[in-house]
Amino acid sequence: MKQVKIGKSDVYTSKLGLGTNKVGGHNLFNNLNEKDGYDLLREALNLGINFLDTAYVYGLGRSEEIIGDVLQDYDRSKVIIATKAAQDKSQDMAINNSAEFIKKAVDEALSRLKTDYIDIFYLHFPDKETPKDEAVETLSDLRKAGKIRAIGVSNFSLDQIKEANKNGKVDIVEDQFSLVHQSPVKEELKYLQENNISFVPFFPLASGLLTGKYALEDWDKFKNSDGGKLLGNFDKKQYDEAITGIDGIRKIAEDHQATVTQIVLAWYMANPAISVVIPGARNAAQVRSNAAALKVELSSSEYQQIDQLFSSF
Ligand SMILES: NC(=O)c1ccc[n+]([C@@H]2O[C@H](COP(=O)([O-])OP(=O)(O)OC[C@H]3O[C@@H](n4cnc5c(N)ncnc54)[C@H](OP(=O)(O)O)[C@@H]3O)[C@@H](O)[C@H]2O)c1
């Protein structure tokens, strides 16, 4: 599988990873089955998908714990673990980027993951008080101590990313981006590419919408689903435009004997602005199906056609 380098770090990973907010993320989603969480992690690792994206806030440590359990059966050096923290439980989940809190959060994540290093650590959200470059210096100290390998920030505005990267130490940024959420991050992606910072989009499947399982008449169903609630201010007009775009993808999918999801994931993997794509999954069958996206090679005209179908976003 093709490997990508993360920023200026020595971390290399496959282009297709796995989002794990549905692994133990009981505080975020209803009716999650933990056994499915264990199974889907094993499915991903067995298929060679070696990049796992997690966070403290997915189950308040439970996602990290489950990943730590599963990792016991695999070669740790072959797995890339990306995790995040910033929500301070002792202060009502207030965002905290202070050195004291972040160092404690990294130690606690290491213990839940049952490992002695984290490949990529992100500040999950910026706080109001801590200068961003100072927060990155905390991560730089943790890297020197061998506890993390690459420095990331998530949910930072472009100006906040620039402040965080004042000393050129940010390796990777994770923010919302998908075929239906492009223009808000256009300038950010340009800055990241110019500054050798890797980019990982979250909600690549628009929380399920871009899998092709919703039709025009399903707006209410989608809006009331876990995914629809997560997408927040996505409105009916945007929904209809997205469904029209997805219908255009169906033709390309037929030509490749692939699913809509596989074509969407192949588009991200062909996009030079994107380093790693981390679709979330609820069960092992979804992971297996999504992994087959690695076999899809889009022609440049198909790539551009998909671009065009979603140009209003
Ligand atoms: N940094 C941040 O602040 C932040 C924020 C959000 C997410 N993230 C990370 O980004 C990852 C990706 O985002 P996400 O998981 O929320 O959304 P996503 O990748 O856009 O959508 C994932 C969801 O789509 C559905 N799905 C996936 N594959 C499918 C398939 N083959 N067929 C049908 N449905 C399928 C599943 O939900 P259903 O089966 O329930 O429909 C799955 O949970 C997360 O897991 C998390 O690691 C980070």
The ligand as a Gaussian input file, in Angstrom:
#p B3LYP/6-31G(d) Opt

LIG

0 1
 N      -11.024000      16.278000      14.960000
 C      -12.318000      16.308000      15.186000
 O      -12.850000      17.220000      15.847000
 C      -13.190000      15.230000      14.613000
 C      -14.579000      15.428000      14.497000
 C      -15.336000      14.389000      13.950000
 C      -14.746000      13.223000      13.552000
 N      -13.394000      13.046000      13.700000
 C      -12.725000      11.803000      13.252000
 O      -13.010000      11.622000      11.884000
 C      -13.520000      10.297000      11.678000
 C      -14.443000      10.305000      10.506000
 O      -15.618000      11.053000      10.796000
 P      -16.981000      10.337000      11.148000
 O      -16.707000       8.900000      11.422000
 O      -17.663000      11.127000      12.213000
 O      -17.823000      10.515000       9.830000
 P      -17.684000       9.934000       8.360000
 O      -16.407000       9.239000       8.165000
 O      -18.041000      11.052000       7.461000
 O      -18.897000       8.884000       8.326000
 C      -18.763000       7.662000       8.962000
 C      -20.102000       6.974000       9.086000
 O      -20.653000       6.671000       7.795000
 C      -21.323000       5.411000       7.846000
 N      -20.613000       4.508000       6.937000
 C      -19.266000       4.310000       6.829000
 N      -18.973000       3.406000       5.879000
 C      -20.162000       3.010000       5.362000
 C      -20.512000       2.092000       4.350000
 N      -19.602000       1.414000       3.674000
 N      -21.836000       1.925000       4.083000
 C      -22.782000       2.624000       4.742000
 N      -22.495000       3.512000       5.729000
 C      -21.199000       3.701000       6.036000
 C      -21.229000       4.932000       9.299000
 O      -22.314000       5.446000      10.055000
 P      -23.765000       4.774000      10.139000
 O      -23.665000       3.324000       9.835000
 O      -24.181000       5.098000      11.516000
 O      -24.562000       5.540000       9.106000
 C      -19.973000       5.633000       9.761000
 O      -19.898000       5.740000      11.155000
 C      -14.171000       9.951000      13.031000
 O      -14.392000       8.568000      13.188000
 C      -13.167000      10.535000      13.982000
 O      -12.084000       9.632000      14.152000
 C      -12.619000      14.043000      14.191000

